[in-house]
Amino acid sequence: MEINPDLQLSSELQELYLENKEWRSQIDFLKDEYRFFTKLFAADKLAAMKHAPEKVEMMGNSLDLLHQKIKDLESLTSEHQHLIESILTEPKQHIGFELIEQNASIGTKIKFLFESDRAIKKDLFELVEGIKL
Protein backbone atom coordinates (compact mmCIF):
# COMPACT_ATOMS: atom_id res chain seq x y z
CA MET A 1 0.00 0.00 0.00
CA GLU A 2 1.43 3.38 -0.99
CA ILE A 3 0.53 6.11 1.50
CA ASN A 4 0.18 9.72 0.40
CA PRO A 5 2.49 11.76 2.66
CA ASP A 6 0.55 15.00 2.01
CA LEU A 7 -2.66 13.76 3.55
CA GLN A 8 -3.47 16.07 6.47
CA LEU A 9 -4.58 13.34 8.86
CA SER A 10 -2.34 10.57 7.59
CA SER A 11 -0.73 9.75 10.95
CA GLU A 12 -4.11 9.55 12.69
CA LEU A 13 -5.48 7.42 9.88
CA GLN A 14 -2.44 5.18 10.06
CA GLU A 15 -3.18 4.71 13.78
CA LEU A 16 -6.76 3.74 12.91
CA TYR A 17 -5.42 1.34 10.32
CA LEU A 18 -3.05 -0.27 12.85
CA GLU A 19 -5.82 -0.46 15.43
CA ASN A 20 -8.00 -2.20 12.87
CA LYS A 21 -5.20 -4.68 12.15
CA GLU A 22 -5.00 -5.40 15.89
CA TRP A 23 -8.73 -6.04 15.93
CA ARG A 24 -8.30 -8.48 13.05
CA SER A 25 -5.69 -10.30 15.12
CA GLN A 26 -8.07 -10.42 18.09
CA ILE A 27 -10.81 -11.81 15.85
CA ASP A 28 -8.42 -14.54 14.68
CA PHE A 29 -7.81 -15.39 18.33
CA LEU A 30 -11.56 -15.58 18.96
CA LYS A 31 -11.99 -17.83 15.94
CA ASP A 32 -9.41 -20.21 17.42
CA GLU A 33 -11.17 -20.08 20.79
CA TYR A 34 -14.48 -20.85 19.07
CA ARG A 35 -12.95 -23.89 17.34
CA PHE A 36 -11.60 -25.11 20.67
CA PHE A 37 -14.95 -24.56 22.38
CA THR A 38 -16.88 -26.45 19.71
CA LYS A 39 -14.49 -29.40 19.86
CA LEU A 40 -14.67 -29.51 23.64
CA PHE A 41 -18.44 -29.17 23.54
CA ALA A 42 -18.86 -31.87 20.89
CA ALA A 43 -16.55 -34.30 22.69
CA ASP A 44 -18.62 -34.26 25.86
CA LYS A 45 -22.03 -33.37 24.48
CA LEU A 46 -23.55 -36.85 24.65
CA ALA A 47 -22.38 -37.46 28.19
CA ALA A 48 -23.60 -34.04 29.29
CA MET A 49 -27.05 -34.57 27.79
CA LYS A 50 -27.84 -37.17 30.45
CA HIS A 51 -27.11 -34.65 33.17
CA ALA A 52 -28.28 -31.25 31.91
CA PRO A 53 -29.96 -31.20 28.49
CA GLU A 54 -31.16 -27.59 28.93
CA LYS A 55 -27.61 -26.45 29.66
CA VAL A 56 -26.33 -28.33 26.63
CA GLU A 57 -28.93 -26.69 24.39
CA MET A 58 -28.16 -23.25 25.85
CA MET A 59 -24.43 -23.81 25.31
CA GLY A 60 -25.01 -24.84 21.70
CA ASN A 61 -27.07 -21.69 21.11
CA SER A 62 -24.40 -19.53 22.77
CA LEU A 63 -21.69 -21.04 20.59
CA ASP A 64 -23.76 -20.50 17.45
CA LEU A 65 -24.35 -16.86 18.41
CA LEU A 66 -20.65 -16.35 19.18
CA HIS A 67 -19.73 -17.78 15.79
CA GLN A 68 -22.15 -15.46 13.99
CA LYS A 69 -20.86 -12.40 15.88
CA ILE A 70 -17.29 -13.33 15.02
CA LYS A 71 -18.16 -13.66 11.32
CA ASP A 72 -20.07 -10.36 11.32
CA LEU A 73 -17.25 -8.52 13.05
CA GLU A 74 -14.66 -10.06 10.76
CA SER A 75 -16.60 -8.74 7.77
CA LEU A 76 -17.06 -5.32 9.36
CA THR A 77 -13.36 -4.93 10.20
CA SER A 78 -12.40 -6.04 6.71
CA GLU A 79 -14.64 -3.37 5.17
CA HIS A 80 -13.32 -0.78 7.63
CA GLN A 81 -9.73 -1.67 6.81
CA HIS A 82 -10.38 -1.26 3.09
CA LEU A 83 -12.03 2.10 3.71
CA ILE A 84 -9.06 3.35 5.72
CA GLU A 85 -6.65 2.06 3.08
CA SER A 86 -8.55 3.89 0.36
CA ILE A 87 -8.51 7.14 2.34
CA LEU A 88 -4.77 6.79 2.99
CA THR A 89 -3.98 6.17 -0.67
CA GLU A 90 -6.39 8.64 -2.30
CA PRO A 91 -5.97 12.15 -0.91
CA LYS A 92 -9.11 13.65 -2.44
CA GLN A 93 -11.53 11.56 -0.38
CA HIS A 94 -13.63 13.28 2.27
CA ILE A 95 -13.04 12.16 5.85
CA GLY A 96 -16.09 12.57 8.07
CA PHE A 97 -17.18 11.80 11.59
CA GLU A 98 -18.72 8.59 10.27
CA LEU A 99 -15.25 7.07 10.12
CA ILE A 100 -14.56 7.91 13.76
CA GLU A 101 -18.01 6.72 14.82
CA GLN A 102 -17.59 3.46 12.94
CA ASN A 103 -14.17 2.98 14.50
CA ALA A 104 -15.57 3.55 18.01
CA SER A 105 -18.46 1.20 17.29
CA ILE A 106 -16.11 -1.57 16.19
CA GLY A 107 -14.02 -1.09 19.35
CA THR A 108 -17.14 -1.47 21.48
CA LYS A 109 -18.21 -4.58 19.58
CA ILE A 110 -14.77 -6.15 20.04
CA LYS A 111 -14.96 -5.55 23.81
CA PHE A 112 -18.46 -7.02 23.94
CA LEU A 113 -17.34 -10.04 21.92
CA PHE A 114 -14.50 -10.72 24.35
CA GLU A 115 -16.94 -10.44 27.27
CA SER A 116 -19.24 -12.94 25.54
CA ASP A 117 -16.28 -15.22 24.89
CA ARG A 118 -15.29 -15.16 28.58
CA ALA A 119 -18.85 -15.92 29.69
CA ILE A 120 -19.15 -18.84 27.27
CA LYS A 121 -15.76 -20.18 28.32
CA LYS A 122 -16.78 -20.06 31.99
CA ASP A 123 -20.13 -21.77 31.32
CA LEU A 124 -18.59 -24.41 29.06
CA PHE A 125 -15.83 -25.27 31.52
CA GLU A 126 -18.40 -25.54 34.34
CA LEU A 127 -20.50 -27.84 32.17
CA VAL A 128 -17.53 -30.04 31.25
CA GLU A 129 -16.22 -30.11 34.84
CA GLY A 130 -19.49 -31.59 36.02
CA ILE A 131 -19.24 -34.53 33.62
CA LYS A 132 -17.95 -37.85 34.85
CA LEU A 133 -16.56 -39.95 32.04
Backbone as numpy.savetxt, mean C-alpha at the origin, in Angstrom:
# Nx Ny Nz CAx CAy CAz Cx Cy Cz
15.31 9.44 -16.93 14.46 10.60 -16.93 15.36 11.83 -16.93
15.13 12.74 -17.84 15.90 13.98 -17.92 15.10 15.09 -17.24
15.68 15.69 -16.22 14.99 16.71 -15.44 15.38 18.08 -15.93
14.40 18.95 -16.10 14.64 20.32 -16.54 15.15 21.14 -15.35
16.39 21.64 -15.41 16.95 22.36 -14.28 16.33 23.74 -14.06
15.60 24.27 -15.04 15.02 25.60 -14.92 13.64 25.59 -14.27
13.12 24.44 -13.99 11.80 24.36 -13.39 11.85 24.95 -11.98
10.96 25.91 -11.72 10.99 26.67 -10.46 10.91 25.77 -9.23
10.07 24.79 -9.24 9.88 23.94 -8.07 10.54 22.58 -8.22
11.58 22.49 -9.04 12.13 21.17 -9.34 12.61 20.42 -8.11
13.24 21.09 -7.16 13.73 20.35 -5.98 12.58 19.83 -5.14
11.51 20.61 -5.00 10.35 20.15 -4.25 9.66 18.98 -4.96
9.59 19.10 -6.28 8.98 18.02 -7.06 9.84 16.76 -7.00
11.14 16.93 -6.99 12.02 15.78 -6.87 11.82 15.10 -5.51
11.58 15.89 -4.47 11.28 15.31 -3.15 9.98 14.51 -3.20
8.96 15.07 -3.87 7.70 14.34 -4.02 7.93 13.04 -4.79
8.74 13.12 -5.81 9.05 11.94 -6.62 9.73 10.87 -5.75
10.71 11.28 -4.95 11.41 10.33 -4.09 10.49 9.77 -3.01
9.62 10.61 -2.49 8.65 10.14 -1.50 7.73 9.09 -2.13
7.32 9.35 -3.36 6.47 8.40 -4.07 7.19 7.07 -4.29
8.48 7.15 -4.61 9.26 5.92 -4.79 9.35 5.15 -3.47
9.46 5.85 -2.36 9.46 5.21 -1.04 8.13 4.51 -0.78
7.04 5.17 -1.16 5.73 4.56 -1.01 5.63 3.28 -1.83
6.19 3.31 -3.03 6.16 2.12 -3.88 6.91 0.98 -3.20
8.01 1.30 -2.55 8.78 0.30 -1.81 7.95 -0.25 -0.65
7.24 0.62 0.05 6.40 0.18 1.16 5.25 -0.70 0.66
4.72 -0.38 -0.49 3.65 -1.21 -1.08 4.21 -2.59 -1.43
5.42 -2.64 -1.97 6.04 -3.94 -2.26 6.19 -4.76 -0.97
6.57 -4.10 0.11 6.66 -4.79 1.40 5.29 -5.34 1.81
4.25 -4.53 1.67 2.90 -4.98 2.03 2.43 -6.12 1.14
2.82 -6.12 -0.11 2.47 -7.23 -1.00 3.12 -8.53 -0.50
4.38 -8.43 -0.07 5.06 -9.61 0.49 4.37 -10.07 1.77
4.00 -9.14 2.62 3.29 -9.48 3.85 1.98 -10.19 3.51
1.26 -9.65 2.54 -0.01 -10.25 2.14 0.20 -11.69 1.67
1.23 -11.92 0.87 1.51 -13.29 0.40 1.80 -14.21 1.59
2.57 -13.72 2.54 2.87 -14.51 3.74 1.58 -14.80 4.51
0.75 -13.78 4.71 -0.49 -13.96 5.45 -1.39 -14.99 4.78
-1.52 -14.92 3.46 -2.42 -15.85 2.78 -1.90 -17.28 2.86
-0.57 -17.45 2.80 -0.02 -18.80 2.93 -0.22 -19.34 4.34
-0.01 -18.50 5.32 -0.21 -18.91 6.71 -1.67 -19.22 6.95
-2.54 -18.39 6.44 -3.98 -18.57 6.61 -4.44 -19.85 5.92
-3.98 -20.08 4.71 -4.40 -21.26 3.95 -3.88 -22.54 4.60
-2.68 -22.51 5.16 -2.09 -23.70 5.76 -2.88 -24.19 6.96
-3.46 -23.27 7.71 -4.16 -23.66 8.93 -5.67 -23.44 8.85
-6.16 -23.11 7.68 -7.57 -22.77 7.54 -8.49 -23.93 7.92
-8.20 -25.12 7.43 -9.08 -26.25 7.72 -9.11 -26.59 9.19
-7.96 -26.57 9.83 -7.91 -26.86 11.26 -8.65 -25.78 12.06
-8.51 -24.55 11.64 -9.14 -23.44 12.36 -10.66 -23.47 12.21
-11.15 -23.98 11.10 -12.59 -23.97 10.86 -13.34 -24.75 11.91
-12.72 -25.79 12.46 -13.37 -26.57 13.51 -13.55 -25.74 14.78
-12.65 -24.79 14.98 -12.64 -24.04 16.24 -13.37 -22.70 16.16
-13.24 -22.00 15.06 -13.81 -20.65 14.98 -14.14 -20.28 13.53
-15.20 -20.88 12.98 -15.50 -20.59 11.56 -15.80 -19.12 11.28
-16.41 -18.41 12.23 -16.70 -16.99 12.00 -15.42 -16.16 11.96
-14.43 -16.55 12.75 -13.14 -15.84 12.73 -12.40 -16.13 11.42
-12.51 -17.35 10.95 -11.86 -17.73 9.70 -12.48 -16.94 8.54
-13.79 -16.84 8.52 -14.46 -16.08 7.46 -14.08 -14.61 7.53
-14.06 -14.05 8.74 -13.69 -12.65 8.92 -12.25 -12.41 8.46
-11.36 -13.35 8.78 -9.97 -13.21 8.37 -9.84 -13.26 6.85
-10.57 -14.16 6.23 -10.55 -14.24 4.77 -11.03 -12.94 4.13
-12.09 -12.37 4.69 -12.60 -11.09 4.18 -11.59 -9.96 4.39
-10.94 -9.96 5.55 -9.93 -8.93 5.84 -8.76 -9.03 4.88
-8.33 -10.25 4.59 -7.22 -10.44 3.66 -7.61 -10.01 2.24
-8.83 -10.32 1.84 -9.30 -9.89 0.52 -9.33 -8.37 0.42
-9.82 -7.72 1.46 -9.88 -6.26 1.48 -8.48 -5.65 1.46
-7.57 -6.23 2.24 -6.19 -5.75 2.25 -5.58 -5.85 0.85
-5.81 -6.98 0.20 -5.27 -7.18 -1.14 -5.80 -6.13 -2.11
-7.09 -5.86 -2.04 -7.69 -4.86 -2.94 -7.13 -3.47 -2.67
-6.96 -3.12 -1.40 -6.40 -1.80 -1.05 -4.97 -1.68 -1.54
-4.20 -2.74 -1.44 -2.82 -2.73 -1.92 -2.80 -2.50 -3.43
-3.65 -3.22 -4.17 -3.70 -3.06 -5.62 -4.12 -1.64 -6.00
-5.13 -1.11 -5.31 -5.60 0.24 -5.61 -4.52 1.27 -5.35
-3.83 1.12 -4.23 -2.78 2.09 -3.88 -1.57 1.95 -4.79
-1.29 0.75 -5.22 -0.20 0.54 -6.17 -0.50 1.27 -7.49
-1.72 1.17 -7.94 -2.13 1.86 -9.16 -2.08 3.38 -8.98
-2.58 3.85 -7.85 -2.59 5.28 -7.58 -1.18 5.85 -7.50
-0.27 5.17 -6.83 1.11 5.67 -6.73 1.82 5.61 -8.08
1.48 4.64 -8.89 2.06 4.56 -10.23 1.62 5.76 -11.07
0.34 6.07 -11.04 -0.18 7.23 -11.77 0.45 8.52 -11.24
0.57 8.62 -9.93 1.14 9.82 -9.31 2.61 9.99 -9.70
3.32 8.88 -9.73 4.73 8.93 -10.12 4.87 9.40 -11.57
4.03 8.91 -12.44 4.08 9.34 -13.85 3.74 10.82 -13.98
2.78 11.28 -13.20 2.43 12.70 -13.23 3.61 13.56 -12.79
4.25 13.19 -11.69 5.41 13.96 -11.21 6.52 13.92 -12.24
6.77 12.76 -12.82 7.81 12.66 -13.85 7.51 13.59 -15.02
6.25 13.63 -15.44 5.91 14.49 -16.58 6.08 15.97 -16.23
5.77 16.34 -15.01 5.95 17.74 -14.59 7.43 18.08 -14.52
8.25 17.14 -14.04 9.69 17.39 -13.95 10.35 17.51 -15.32
9.83 16.79 -16.29 10.48 16.77 -17.60 9.91 17.77 -18.60
8.70 18.28 -18.33 8.07 19.24 -19.23 7.76 20.53 -18.48
8.59 21.55 -18.66 8.49 22.76 -17.84 7.24 23.60 -18.05
6.50 23.39 -19.09 5.35 24.25 -19.37 4.06 23.77 -18.71
4.13 22.68 -17.97 2.93 22.16 -17.31 2.60 23.01 -16.09
1.31 23.13 -15.83 0.83 23.88 -14.66 0.86 22.97 -13.44
1.37 23.51 -12.35 1.42 22.77 -11.08 0.40 23.40 -10.15
-0.58 22.63 -9.73 -1.63 23.17 -8.86 -1.65 22.48 -7.51
-2.56 22.97 -6.68 -2.71 22.40 -5.34 -3.19 20.96 -5.40
-3.78 20.56 -6.53 -4.26 19.19 -6.66 -3.12 18.19 -6.45
-1.95 18.54 -6.96 -0.79 17.67 -6.82 -0.43 17.49 -5.34
-0.42 18.58 -4.60 -0.09 18.51 -3.18 -1.18 17.76 -2.42
-2.44 18.01 -2.76 -3.55 17.32 -2.11 -3.52 15.82 -2.40
-3.22 15.48 -3.63 -3.13 14.06 -3.99 -1.97 13.41 -3.24
-0.86 14.11 -3.14 0.29 13.58 -2.43 -0.04 13.34 -0.96
-0.71 14.30 -0.33 -1.11 14.15 1.07 -2.09 13.01 1.25
-3.01 12.87 0.31 -4.00 11.80 0.36 -3.33 10.43 0.27
-2.36 10.31 -0.60 -1.64 9.03 -0.74 -0.90 8.72 0.56
-0.25 9.72 1.15 0.45 9.51 2.41 -0.49 9.00 3.50
-1.68 9.57 3.57 -2.68 9.13 4.55 -3.12 7.70 4.27
-3.33 7.37 3.01 -3.75 6.02 2.64 -2.67 4.99 2.97
-1.41 5.36 2.77 -0.31 4.45 3.11 -0.31 4.18 4.61
-0.45 5.23 5.42 -0.50 5.06 6.88 -1.65 4.16 7.28
-2.82 4.40 6.69 -3.99 3.58 7.01 -3.77 2.12 6.60
-3.14 1.92 5.46 -2.88 0.56 4.99 -1.94 -0.18 5.94
-0.93 0.51 6.45 -0.04 -0.12 7.42 -0.77 -0.43 8.73
-1.67 0.44 9.14 -2.48 0.16 10.33 -3.35 -1.07 10.11
-3.96 -1.17 8.95 -4.78 -2.34 8.61 -3.93 -3.60 8.59
-2.74 -3.49 8.02 -1.82 -4.62 7.95 -1.47 -5.11 9.36
-1.16 -4.17 10.26 -0.82 -4.55 11.64 -2.00 -5.24 12.33
-3.20 -4.73 12.13 -4.38 -5.32 12.76 -4.63 -6.73 12.22
-4.50 -6.92 10.92 -4.69 -8.24 10.33 -3.63 -9.20 10.83
-2.39 -8.73 10.90 -1.30 -9.58 11.39 -1.58 -10.04 12.81
-2.01 -9.12 13.66 -2.32 -9.46 15.05 -3.44 -10.50 15.11
-4.53 -10.25 14.38 -5.67 -11.17 14.38 -5.29 -12.54 13.82
-4.52 -12.55 12.75 -4.12 -13.81 12.13 -3.22 -14.61 13.06
-2.26 -13.95 13.67 -1.36 -14.67 14.59 -2.13 -15.20 15.80
-3.10 -14.45 16.29 -3.94 -14.94 17.40 -4.73 -16.15 16.96
-5.25 -16.11 15.76 -6.04 -17.24 15.24 -5.16 -18.48 15.08
-3.98 -18.30 14.54 -3.07 -19.44 14.32 -2.53 -19.97 15.65
-2.26 -19.07 16.59 -1.75 -19.51 17.91 -2.73 -20.42 18.61
-4.01 -20.20 18.41 -5.02 -20.99 19.09 -5.26 -22.35 18.46
-4.57 -22.67 17.39 -4.77 -23.93 16.68 -3.81 -24.97 17.19
-4.34 -26.12 17.52 -3.48 -27.25 17.92 -3.44 -28.23 16.77
-2.24 -28.44 16.25 -2.10 -29.35 15.11 -1.70 -30.72 15.56
